[in-house]
Amino acid sequence: MRSPARVTVWVRGRVQGVGFRWFTRARALALGEVRGFALNLDDGRVQVVAEGSREQCELLLAWLRSGDTPGRVTGVTEIWDTPRGGYAEFDIR
């Protein structure tokens, strides 16, 4: 059985105005049962909250760190937590 997980990620770099949130959503949807959101923050970072299996969340996190994203990622910080639910899908905020 896959253990459920929640990861909150803050992505730094040139990640706003380059389609970063949309590509993140597409990646989350391609992984399957990943729910949550991607949000532009006022300081130029993008916040990603993802809930799903630990494996799916780790795959999304690996992609965010991969350099295969739009723009230019200079840093990624994450915090793992227990899923809270409440997300019908993966949204852009």
Biopython code that builds the backbone (N, CA, C, O; Angstrom):
import numpy as np
from Bio.PDB.StructureBuilder import StructureBuilder

atoms = [
    (1, "MET", "N", (0.835, -1.193, 0.000)),
    (1, "MET", "CA", (0.000, 0.000, 0.000)),
    (1, "MET", "C", (0.875, 1.250, 0.000)),
    (1, "MET", "O", (1.881, 1.322, 0.705)),
    (2, "ARG", "N", (0.482, 2.210, -0.785)),
    (2, "ARG", "CA", (1.219, 3.471, -0.853)),
    (2, "ARG", "C", (0.816, 4.371, 0.304)),
    (2, "ARG", "O", (-0.371, 4.584, 0.551)),
    (3, "SER", "N", (1.802, 4.896, 1.008)),
    (3, "SER", "CA", (1.469, 5.777, 2.128)),
    (3, "SER", "C", (1.166, 7.179, 1.603)),
    (3, "SER", "O", (1.884, 7.692, 0.745)),
    (4, "PRO", "N", (0.103, 7.797, 2.120)),
    (4, "PRO", "CA", (-0.256, 9.140, 1.686)),
    (4, "PRO", "C", (0.721, 10.169, 2.243)),
    (4, "PRO", "O", (1.265, 10.002, 3.334)),
    (5, "ALA", "N", (0.933, 11.229, 1.478)),
    (5, "ALA", "CA", (1.886, 12.261, 1.885)),
    (5, "ALA", "C", (1.420, 13.626, 1.398)),
    (5, "ALA", "O", (0.575, 13.747, 0.512)),
    (6, "ARG", "N", (2.005, 14.646, 2.012)),
    (6, "ARG", "CA", (1.790, 16.036, 1.594)),
    (6, "ARG", "C", (3.160, 16.695, 1.602)),
    (6, "ARG", "O", (3.918, 16.574, 2.564)),
    (7, "VAL", "N", (3.462, 17.391, 0.522)),
    (7, "VAL", "CA", (4.704, 18.153, 0.475)),
    (7, "VAL", "C", (4.375, 19.583, 0.051)),
    (7, "VAL", "O", (3.635, 19.815, -0.905)),
    (8, "THR", "N", (4.950, 20.534, 0.792)),
    (8, "THR", "CA", (4.858, 21.939, 0.428)),
    (8, "THR", "C", (6.250, 22.347, -0.048)),
    (8, "THR", "O", (7.249, 22.134, 0.639)),
    (9, "VAL", "N", (6.290, 22.937, -1.238)),
    (9, "VAL", "CA", (7.561, 23.246, -1.887)),
    (9, "VAL", "C", (7.595, 24.728, -2.246)),
    (9, "VAL", "O", (6.607, 25.276, -2.735)),
    (10, "TRP", "N", (8.722, 25.365, -2.004)),
    (10, "TRP", "CA", (8.956, 26.739, -2.440)),
    (10, "TRP", "C", (10.087, 26.702, -3.451)),
    (10, "TRP", "O", (11.189, 26.239, -3.158)),
    (11, "VAL", "N", (9.794, 27.202, -4.656)),
    (11, "VAL", "CA", (10.746, 27.157, -5.762)),
    (11, "VAL", "C", (11.233, 28.582, -6.031)),
    (11, "VAL", "O", (10.434, 29.493, -6.248)),
    (12, "ARG", "N", (12.557, 28.757, -6.012)),
    (12, "ARG", "CA", (13.169, 30.065, -6.245)),
    (12, "ARG", "C", (13.816, 30.097, -7.622)),
    (12, "ARG", "O", (14.156, 29.061, -8.192)),
    (13, "GLY", "N", (13.977, 31.296, -8.138)),
    (13, "GLY", "CA", (14.624, 31.493, -9.432)),
    (13, "GLY", "C", (13.725, 32.301, -10.351)),
    (13, "GLY", "O", (12.859, 33.047, -9.895)),
    (14, "ARG", "N", (13.939, 32.144, -11.636)),
    (14, "ARG", "CA", (13.070, 32.797, -12.630)),
    (14, "ARG", "C", (11.931, 31.832, -12.940)),
    (14, "ARG", "O", (11.978, 31.082, -13.915)),
    (15, "VAL", "N", (10.908, 31.870, -12.090)),
    (15, "VAL", "CA", (9.838, 30.876, -12.171)),
    (15, "VAL", "C", (8.450, 31.504, -12.307)),
    (15, "VAL", "O", (7.441, 30.800, -12.286)),
    (16, "GLN", "N", (8.404, 32.820, -12.443)),
    (16, "GLN", "CA", (7.119, 33.475, -12.690)),
    (16, "GLN", "C", (7.140, 34.084, -14.082)),
    (16, "GLN", "O", (8.161, 34.598, -14.539)),
    (17, "GLY", "N", (5.983, 34.016, -14.752)),
    (17, "GLY", "CA", (5.876, 34.572, -16.093)),
    (17, "GLY", "C", (6.457, 33.680, -17.175)),
    (17, "GLY", "O", (6.671, 34.133, -18.299)),
    (18, "VAL", "N", (6.719, 32.408, -16.850)),
    (18, "VAL", "CA", (7.327, 31.481, -17.818)),
    (18, "VAL", "C", (6.511, 30.197, -17.975)),
    (18, "VAL", "O", (6.982, 29.236, -18.584)),
    (19, "GLY", "N", (5.291, 30.173, -17.431)),
    (19, "GLY", "CA", (4.447, 28.984, -17.520)),
    (19, "GLY", "C", (4.764, 27.917, -16.489)),
    (19, "GLY", "O", (4.333, 26.773, -16.626)),
    (20, "PHE", "N", (5.507, 28.279, -15.466)),
    (20, "PHE", "CA", (5.955, 27.310, -14.466)),
    (20, "PHE", "C", (4.788, 26.613, -13.766)),
    (20, "PHE", "O", (4.789, 25.392, -13.612)),
    (21, "ARG", "N", (3.795, 27.395, -13.344)),
    (21, "ARG", "CA", (2.646, 26.805, -12.641)),
    (21, "ARG", "C", (1.878, 25.845, -13.548)),
    (21, "ARG", "O", (1.446, 24.782, -13.103)),
    (22, "TRP", "N", (1.708, 26.214, -14.807)),
    (22, "TRP", "CA", (0.955, 25.377, -15.746)),
    (22, "TRP", "C", (1.678, 24.069, -16.029)),
    (22, "TRP", "O", (1.056, 23.009, -16.085)),
    (23, "PHE", "N", (2.997, 24.146, -16.209)),
    (23, "PHE", "CA", (3.761, 22.912, -16.436)),
    (23, "PHE", "C", (3.771, 22.037, -15.180)),
    (23, "PHE", "O", (3.761, 20.810, -15.276)),
    (24, "THR", "N", (3.791, 22.668, -14.008)),
    (24, "THR", "CA", (3.730, 21.913, -12.757)),
    (24, "THR", "C", (2.396, 21.187, -12.648)),
    (24, "THR", "O", (2.344, 20.024, -12.249)),
    (25, "ARG", "N", (1.328, 21.875, -13.002)),
    (25, "ARG", "CA", (0.003, 21.241, -12.993)),
    (25, "ARG", "C", (-0.036, 20.062, -13.964)),
    (25, "ARG", "O", (-0.535, 18.988, -13.627)),
    (26, "ALA", "N", (0.491, 20.266, -15.159)),
    (26, "ALA", "CA", (0.504, 19.190, -16.156)),
    (26, "ALA", "C", (1.298, 17.989, -15.662)),
    (26, "ALA", "O", (0.888, 16.849, -15.878)),
    (27, "ARG", "N", (2.421, 18.225, -15.004)),
    (27, "ARG", "CA", (3.230, 17.130, -14.463)),
    (27, "ARG", "C", (2.472, 16.404, -13.359)),
    (27, "ARG", "O", (2.472, 15.174, -13.309)),
    (28, "ALA", "N", (1.822, 17.164, -12.469)),
    (28, "ALA", "CA", (1.049, 16.551, -11.379)),
    (28, "ALA", "C", (-0.084, 15.696, -11.945)),
    (28, "ALA", "O", (-0.318, 14.585, -11.468)),
    (29, "LEU", "N", (-0.784, 16.202, -12.951)),
    (29, "LEU", "CA", (-1.877, 15.445, -13.557)),
    (29, "LEU", "C", (-1.352, 14.192, -14.251)),
    (29, "LEU", "O", (-2.004, 13.149, -14.213)),
    (30, "ALA", "N", (-0.193, 14.281, -14.877)),
    (30, "ALA", "CA", (0.391, 13.126, -15.558)),
    (30, "ALA", "C", (0.789, 12.031, -14.562)),
    (30, "ALA", "O", (0.777, 10.847, -14.900)),
    (31, "LEU", "N", (1.138, 12.425, -13.349)),
    (31, "LEU", "CA", (1.515, 11.449, -12.327)),
    (31, "LEU", "C", (0.310, 10.679, -11.808)),
    (31, "LEU", "O", (0.462, 9.589, -11.257)),
    (32, "GLY", "N", (-0.872, 11.231, -11.975)),
    (32, "GLY", "CA", (-2.078, 10.526, -11.538)),
    (32, "GLY", "C", (-2.762, 11.199, -10.382)),
    (32, "GLY", "O", (-3.247, 12.323, -10.513)),
    (33, "GLU", "N", (-2.809, 10.540, -9.268)),
    (33, "GLU", "CA", (-3.600, 10.985, -8.116)),
    (33, "GLU", "C", (-2.909, 12.040, -7.264)),
    (33, "GLU", "O", (-2.927, 11.945, -6.037)),
    (34, "VAL", "N", (-2.301, 13.043, -7.888)),
    (34, "VAL", "CA", (-1.691, 14.143, -7.144)),
    (34, "VAL", "C", (-2.660, 15.318, -7.158)),
    (34, "VAL", "O", (-3.112, 15.756, -8.216)),
    (35, "ARG", "N", (-2.968, 15.815, -5.979)),
    (35, "ARG", "CA", (-3.879, 16.952, -5.840)),
    (35, "ARG", "C", (-3.149, 18.073, -5.108)),
    (35, "ARG", "O", (-2.170, 17.836, -4.401)),
    (36, "GLY", "N", (-3.641, 19.294, -5.290)),
    (36, "GLY", "CA", (-3.033, 20.435, -4.617)),
    (36, "GLY", "C", (-3.092, 21.671, -5.476)),
    (36, "GLY", "O", (-4.086, 21.911, -6.161)),
    (37, "PHE", "N", (-2.007, 22.478, -5.445)),
    (37, "PHE", "CA", (-2.002, 23.717, -6.227)),
    (37, "PHE", "C", (-0.583, 24.243, -6.410)),
    (37, "PHE", "O", (0.358, 23.830, -5.732)),
    (38, "ALA", "N", (-0.470, 25.183, -7.365)),
    (38, "ALA", "CA", (0.755, 25.960, -7.575)),
    (38, "ALA", "C", (0.350, 27.428, -7.535)),
    (38, "ALA", "O", (-0.648, 27.819, -8.141)),
    (39, "LEU", "N", (1.120, 28.235, -6.824)),
    (39, "LEU", "CA", (0.759, 29.623, -6.547)),
    (39, "LEU", "C", (1.976, 30.526, -6.678)),
    (39, "LEU", "O", (3.030, 30.229, -6.115)),
    (40, "ASN", "N", (1.841, 31.638, -7.423)),
    (40, "ASN", "CA", (2.889, 32.652, -7.456)),
    (40, "ASN", "C", (2.875, 33.430, -6.153)),
    (40, "ASN", "O", (1.813, 33.855, -5.700)),
    (41, "LEU", "N", (4.030, 33.621, -5.545)),
    (41, "LEU", "CA", (4.151, 34.414, -4.325)),
    (41, "LEU", "C", (4.667, 35.802, -4.677)),
    (41, "LEU", "O", (5.314, 35.991, -5.708)),
    (42, "ASP", "N", (4.377, 36.771, -3.815)),
    (42, "ASP", "CA", (4.772, 38.156, -4.064)),
    (42, "ASP", "C", (6.282, 38.347, -4.153)),
    (42, "ASP", "O", (6.742, 39.298, -4.783)),
    (43, "ASP", "N", (7.062, 37.461, -3.533)),
    (43, "ASP", "CA", (8.520, 37.613, -3.526)),
    (43, "ASP", "C", (9.196, 36.961, -4.737)),
    (43, "ASP", "O", (10.424, 36.896, -4.791)),
    (44, "GLY", "N", (8.410, 36.476, -5.711)),
    (44, "GLY", "CA", (8.978, 35.902, -6.931)),
    (44, "GLY", "C", (9.082, 34.390, -6.923)),
    (44, "GLY", "O", (9.388, 33.789, -7.953)),
    (45, "ARG", "N", (8.833, 33.761, -5.781)),
    (45, "ARG", "CA", (8.857, 32.305, -5.714)),
    (45, "ARG", "C", (7.518, 31.728, -6.152)),
    (45, "ARG", "O", (6.521, 32.441, -6.261)),
    (46, "VAL", "N", (7.517, 30.410, -6.402)),
    (46, "VAL", "CA", (6.286, 29.667, -6.628)),
    (46, "VAL", "C", (6.158, 28.661, -5.491)),
    (46, "VAL", "O", (7.105, 27.943, -5.171)),
    (47, "GLN", "N", (4.976, 28.621, -4.887)),
    (47, "GLN", "CA", (4.682, 27.629, -3.857)),
    (47, "GLN", "C", (3.874, 26.509, -4.498)),
    (47, "GLN", "O", (2.907, 26.759, -5.217)),
    (48, "VAL", "N", (4.279, 25.276, -4.230)),
    (48, "VAL", "CA", (3.572, 24.097, -4.717)),
    (48, "VAL", "C", (3.172, 23.267, -3.507)),
    (48, "VAL", "O", (4.014, 22.927, -2.676)),
    (49, "VAL", "N", (1.891, 22.942, -3.408)),
    (49, "VAL", "CA", (1.401, 22.030, -2.373)),
    (49, "VAL", "C", (0.857, 20.814, -3.102)),
    (49, "VAL", "O", (-0.032, 20.934, -3.945)),
    (50, "ALA", "N", (1.388, 19.647, -2.778)),
    (50, "ALA", "CA", (0.965, 18.419, -3.455)),
    (50, "ALA", "C", (0.629, 17.354, -2.426)),
    (50, "ALA", "O", (1.354, 17.156, -1.451)),
    (51, "GLU", "N", (-0.476, 16.677, -2.662)),
    (51, "GLU", "CA", (-0.882, 15.540, -1.845)),
    (51, "GLU", "C", (-1.147, 14.356, -2.752)),
    (51, "GLU", "O", (-1.740, 14.491, -3.823)),
    (52, "GLY", "N", (-0.702, 13.205, -2.310)),
    (52, "GLY", "CA", (-0.877, 11.959, -3.052)),
    (52, "GLY", "C", (-0.059, 10.897, -2.350)),
    (52, "GLY", "O", (0.217, 11.009, -1.155)),
    (53, "SER", "N", (0.327, 9.877, -3.076)),
    (53, "SER", "CA", (1.210, 8.891, -2.454)),
    (53, "SER", "C", (2.589, 9.521, -2.271)),
    (53, "SER", "O", (2.951, 10.459, -2.981)),
    (54, "ARG", "N", (3.349, 9.001, -1.318)),
    (54, "ARG", "CA", (4.705, 9.512, -1.087)),
    (54, "ARG", "C", (5.516, 9.412, -2.382)),
    (54, "ARG", "O", (6.266, 10.327, -2.724)),
    (55, "GLU", "N", (5.361, 8.303, -3.092)),
    (55, "GLU", "CA", (6.095, 8.087, -4.341)),
    (55, "GLU", "C", (5.763, 9.160, -5.379)),
    (55, "GLU", "O", (6.668, 9.704, -6.012)),
    (56, "GLN", "N", (4.483, 9.469, -5.562)),
    (56, "GLN", "CA", (4.079, 10.482, -6.540)),
    (56, "GLN", "C", (4.595, 11.862, -6.145)),
    (56, "GLN", "O", (5.069, 12.616, -6.995)),
    (57, "CYS", "N", (4.504, 12.191, -4.869)),
    (57, "CYS", "CA", (4.999, 13.482, -4.400)),
    (57, "CYS", "C", (6.507, 13.591, -4.593)),
    (57, "CYS", "O", (7.010, 14.651, -4.965)),
    (58, "GLU", "N", (7.229, 12.503, -4.342)),
    (58, "GLU", "CA", (8.683, 12.512, -4.558)),
    (58, "GLU", "C", (9.023, 12.682, -6.027)),
    (58, "GLU", "O", (9.994, 13.360, -6.363)),
    (59, "LEU", "N", (8.223, 12.067, -6.922)),
    (59, "LEU", "CA", (8.448, 12.233, -8.363)),
    (59, "LEU", "C", (8.220, 13.677, -8.792)),
    (59, "LEU", "O", (8.983, 14.208, -9.599)),
    (60, "LEU", "N", (7.187, 14.315, -8.266)),
    (60, "LEU", "CA", (6.935, 15.722, -8.586)),
    (60, "LEU", "C", (8.071, 16.595, -8.060)),
    (60, "LEU", "O", (8.540, 17.491, -8.762)),
    (61, "LEU", "N", (8.510, 16.342, -6.846)),
    (61, "LEU", "CA", (9.617, 17.093, -6.260)),
    (61, "LEU", "C", (10.893, 16.909, -7.076)),
    (61, "LEU", "O", (11.622, 17.874, -7.306)),
    (62, "ALA", "N", (11.169, 15.693, -7.510)),
    (62, "ALA", "CA", (12.359, 15.442, -8.335)),
    (62, "ALA", "C", (12.277, 16.233, -9.632)),
    (62, "ALA", "O", (13.286, 16.771, -10.087)),
    (63, "TRP", "N", (11.095, 16.315, -10.235)),
    (63, "TRP", "CA", (10.937, 17.086, -11.470)),
    (63, "TRP", "C", (11.175, 18.566, -11.196)),
    (63, "TRP", "O", (11.823, 19.240, -11.996)),
    (64, "LEU", "N", (10.660, 19.085, -10.077)),
    (64, "LEU", "CA", (10.864, 20.495, -9.741)),
    (64, "LEU", "C", (12.348, 20.817, -9.576)),
    (64, "LEU", "O", (12.766, 21.943, -9.846)),
    (65, "ARG", "N", (13.137, 19.859, -9.144)),
    (65, "ARG", "CA", (14.579, 20.042, -8.956)),
    (65, "ARG", "C", (15.400, 19.723, -10.210)),
    (65, "ARG", "O", (16.600, 19.998, -10.243)),
    (66, "SER", "N", (14.779, 19.154, -11.229)),
    (66, "SER", "CA", (15.504, 18.545, -12.346)),
    (66, "SER", "C", (16.159, 19.502, -13.328)),
    (66, "SER", "O", (17.105, 19.112, -14.013)),
    (67, "GLY", "N", (15.695, 20.732, -13.421)),
    (67, "GLY", "CA", (16.195, 21.611, -14.464)),
    (67, "GLY", "C", (15.422, 21.438, -15.762)),
    (67, "GLY", "O", (15.709, 22.115, -16.749)),
    (68, "ASP", "N", (14.440, 20.537, -15.770)),
    (68, "ASP", "CA", (13.606, 20.295, -16.946)),
    (68, "ASP", "C", (12.325, 21.123, -16.880)),
    (68, "ASP", "O", (11.377, 20.866, -17.622)),
    (69, "THR", "N", (12.297, 22.107, -16.000)),
    (69, "THR", "CA", (11.130, 22.961, -15.816)),
    (69, "THR", "C", (11.289, 24.223, -16.660)),
    (69, "THR", "O", (12.399, 24.544, -17.084)),
    (70, "PRO", "N", (10.194, 24.942, -16.908)),
    (70, "PRO", "CA", (10.336, 26.231, -17.582)),
    (70, "PRO", "C", (11.045, 27.229, -16.675)),
    (70, "PRO", "O", (11.040, 27.076, -15.453)),
    (71, "GLY", "N", (11.638, 28.226, -17.256)),
    (71, "GLY", "CA", (12.353, 29.230, -16.462)),
    (71, "GLY", "C", (13.688, 28.694, -15.994)),
    (71, "GLY", "O", (14.309, 27.865, -16.659)),
    (72, "ARG", "N", (14.125, 29.180, -14.836)),
    (72, "ARG", "CA", (15.403, 28.748, -14.272)),
    (72, "ARG", "C", (15.251, 28.627, -12.760)),
    (72, "ARG", "O", (15.061, 29.621, -12.059)),
    (73, "VAL", "N", (15.337, 27.411, -12.279)),
    (73, "VAL", "CA", (15.215, 27.143, -10.847)),
    (73, "VAL", "C", (16.595, 27.271, -10.203)),
    (73, "VAL", "O", (17.556, 26.641, -10.643)),
    (74, "THR", "N", (16.680, 28.097, -9.151)),
    (74, "THR", "CA", (17.950, 28.251, -8.429)),
    (74, "THR", "C", (17.913, 27.605, -7.050)),
    (74, "THR", "O", (18.952, 27.453, -6.407)),
    (75, "GLY", "N", (16.735, 27.230, -6.598)),
    (75, "GLY", "CA", (16.638, 26.579, -5.297)),
    (75, "GLY", "C", (15.246, 26.029, -5.046)),
    (75, "GLY", "O", (14.249, 26.572, -5.522)),
    (76, "VAL", "N", (15.196, 24.945, -4.291)),
    (76, "VAL", "CA", (13.940, 24.301, -3.934)),
    (76, "VAL", "C", (14.010, 23.927, -2.451)),
    (76, "VAL", "O", (14.963, 23.288, -2.004)),
    (77, "THR", "N", (12.998, 24.331, -1.709)),
    (77, "THR", "CA", (12.886, 23.983, -0.292)),
    (77, "THR", "C", (11.564, 23.249, -0.107)),
    (77, "THR", "O", (10.538, 23.664, -0.645)),
    (78, "GLU", "N", (11.590, 22.150, 0.659)),
    (78, "GLU", "CA", (10.348, 21.414, 0.866)),
    (78, "GLU", "C", (10.150, 21.062, 2.326)),
    (78, "GLU", "O", (11.101, 20.939, 3.097)),
    (79, "ILE", "N", (8.886, 20.904, 2.682)),
    (79, "ILE", "CA", (8.489, 20.428, 4.003)),
    (79, "ILE", "C", (7.451, 19.327, 3.790)),
    (79, "ILE", "O", (6.470, 19.520, 3.072)),
    (80, "TRP", "N", (7.673, 18.182, 4.413)),
    (80, "TRP", "CA", (6.737, 17.047, 4.335)),
    (80, "TRP", "C", (5.795, 17.089, 5.518)),
    (80, "TRP", "O", (6.163, 17.515, 6.613)),
    (81, "ASP", "N", (4.562, 16.637, 5.278)),
    (81, "ASP", "CA", (3.541, 16.685, 6.321)),
    (81, "ASP", "C", (2.499, 15.599, 6.054)),
    (81, "ASP", "O", (2.580, 14.867, 5.068)),
    (82, "THR", "N", (1.544, 15.515, 6.934)),
    (82, "THR", "CA", (0.416, 14.602, 6.779)),
    (82, "THR", "C", (-0.620, 15.251, 5.871)),
    (82, "THR", "O", (-0.900, 16.440, 6.024)),
    (83, "PRO", "N", (-1.200, 14.501, 4.925)),
    (83, "PRO", "CA", (-2.212, 15.089, 4.041)),
    (83, "PRO", "C", (-3.389, 15.648, 4.834)),
    (83, "PRO", "O", (-3.804, 15.089, 5.849)),
    (84, "ARG", "N", (-3.910, 16.761, 4.344)),
    (84, "ARG", "CA", (-5.056, 17.408, 4.978)),
    (84, "ARG", "C", (-6.320, 17.250, 4.154)),
    (84, "ARG", "O", (-7.427, 17.428, 4.662)),
    (85, "GLY", "N", (-6.153, 16.912, 2.869)),
    (85, "GLY", "CA", (-7.307, 16.750, 1.988)),
    (85, "GLY", "C", (-7.892, 18.090, 1.593)),
    (85, "GLY", "O", (-7.314, 19.146, 1.847)),
    (86, "GLY", "N", (-9.058, 18.019, 0.963)),
    (86, "GLY", "CA", (-9.743, 19.240, 0.571)),
    (86, "GLY", "C", (-9.436, 19.706, -0.840)),
    (86, "GLY", "O", (-9.943, 20.748, -1.255)),
    (87, "TYR", "N", (-8.626, 18.976, -1.591)),
    (87, "TYR", "CA", (-8.297, 19.353, -2.965)),
    (87, "TYR", "C", (-8.988, 18.373, -3.916)),
    (87, "TYR", "O", (-8.790, 17.162, -3.821)),
    (88, "ALA", "N", (-9.795, 18.903, -4.826)),
    (88, "ALA", "CA", (-10.495, 18.053, -5.796)),
    (88, "ALA", "C", (-9.565, 17.641, -6.931)),
    (88, "ALA", "O", (-9.729, 16.569, -7.514)),
    (89, "GLU", "N", (-8.579, 18.497, -7.249)),
    (89, "GLU", "CA", (-7.629, 18.245, -8.324)),
    (89, "GLU", "C", (-6.377, 19.063, -8.067)),
    (89, "GLU", "O", (-6.166, 19.535, -6.950)),
    (90, "PHE", "N", (-5.550, 19.236, -9.077)),
    (90, "PHE", "CA", (-4.382, 20.102, -8.952)),
    (90, "PHE", "C", (-4.700, 21.406, -9.673)),
    (90, "PHE", "O", (-4.940, 21.417, -10.880)),
    (91, "ASP", "N", (-4.699, 22.500, -8.923)),
    (91, "ASP", "CA", (-5.140, 23.809, -9.439)),
    (91, "ASP", "C", (-3.983, 24.783, -9.596)),
    (91, "ASP", "O", (-2.902, 24.618, -9.029)),
    (92, "ILE", "N", (-4.265, 25.800, -10.390)),
    (92, "ILE", "CA", (-3.395, 26.969, -10.502)),
    (92, "ILE", "C", (-4.062, 28.067, -9.701)),
    (92, "ILE", "O", (-5.241, 28.365, -9.893)),
    (93, "ARG", "N", (-3.308, 28.659, -8.814)),
    (93, "ARG", "CA", (-3.882, 29.772, -8.010)),
    (93, "ARG", "C", (-3.116, 31.037, -8.296)),
    (93, "ARG", "O", (-3.426, 32.087, -7.733)),
]
sb = StructureBuilder()
sb.init_structure("model")
sb.init_model(0)
sb.init_chain("A")
sb.init_seg("    ")
for serial, (resi, resn, name, xyz) in enumerate(atoms, 1):
    if name == "N":
        sb.init_residue(resn, " ", resi, " ")
    sb.init_atom(name, np.array(xyz, "f"), 0.0, 1.0, " ", f" {name:<3s}", serial, name[0])
structure = sb.get_structure()
